[in-house]
Amino acid sequence: MTHGDLLDQIDAFLARSDVKMTETTFGRLAVNDGKLVGRLRDGGSLTLATAEKVTKFIAQHGAGEVAA
């Protein structure tokens, strides 16, 4: 999975009509880092463990795998 894939999943999750959440709130709830999404958009890196936490958060909240 690339950063772009992960950002696509995050964007799709946040775009869902039943999800009323900002990028900052998403990062804070998913991995306790409100700047996560912004840093990813700026080309920042993340650990495999953090990526796994993000995908687990999305899956637990009903989005599962989001097709790009």
C-alpha positions as CSV (number, residue, x, y, z in Angstrom):
1,M,0.0,0.0,0.0
2,T,1.3,3.4,-0.9
3,H,0.7,6.8,0.8
4,G,-1.6,7.6,-2.1
5,D,-3.6,4.5,-1.5
6,L,-3.9,5.3,2.2
7,L,-4.9,8.9,1.4
8,D,-7.5,7.6,-1.0
9,Q,-9.0,5.4,1.7
10,I,-9.0,8.2,4.2
11,D,-10.6,10.6,1.7
12,A,-13.3,8.1,0.7
13,F,-14.0,7.4,4.4
14,L,-14.4,11.1,5.1
15,A,-16.5,11.7,2.0
16,R,-19.1,9.2,3.1
17,S,-22.4,10.9,3.9
18,D,-22.8,9.2,7.3
19,V,-19.3,10.3,8.4
20,K,-19.2,13.9,9.7
21,M,-15.5,14.2,10.6
22,T,-12.6,16.6,9.7
23,E,-9.2,15.3,8.7
24,T,-7.9,16.6,12.0
25,T,-10.5,14.6,14.0
26,F,-9.8,11.5,11.9
27,G,-6.1,11.6,12.6
28,R,-6.7,12.2,16.3
29,L,-9.2,9.4,16.7
30,A,-7.4,6.9,14.5
31,V,-3.8,7.4,15.8
32,N,-3.9,10.3,18.2
33,D,-2.3,12.6,15.7
34,G,-4.4,15.5,14.4
35,K,-1.8,16.4,11.8
36,L,-1.5,13.0,10.3
37,V,-3.5,13.6,7.1
38,G,-1.9,17.0,6.5
39,R,1.6,15.5,6.8
40,L,0.7,12.7,4.4
41,R,-0.6,15.2,1.9
42,D,2.7,17.0,2.1
43,G,4.6,13.8,1.4
44,G,5.4,12.8,4.9
45,S,6.1,9.3,5.9
46,L,4.6,7.0,8.4
47,T,5.4,3.7,10.0
48,L,3.7,0.4,9.0
49,A,2.2,0.2,12.5
50,T,0.6,3.6,11.9
51,A,-0.7,2.6,8.5
52,E,-2.2,-0.5,10.1
53,K,-3.9,1.6,12.8
54,V,-5.5,3.8,10.2
55,T,-6.8,1.0,8.1
56,K,-8.1,-0.8,11.2
57,F,-9.9,2.4,12.3
58,I,-11.5,2.7,8.9
59,A,-12.6,-0.9,8.9
60,Q,-14.0,-0.7,12.4
61,H,-16.1,2.2,11.4
62,G,-17.7,0.6,8.4
63,A,-15.7,1.6,5.4
64,G,-13.6,-1.5,5.0
65,E,-11.4,-1.6,1.9
66,V,-12.1,1.4,-0.3
67,A,-11.5,1.0,-4.0
68,A,-9.5,3.7,-5.6
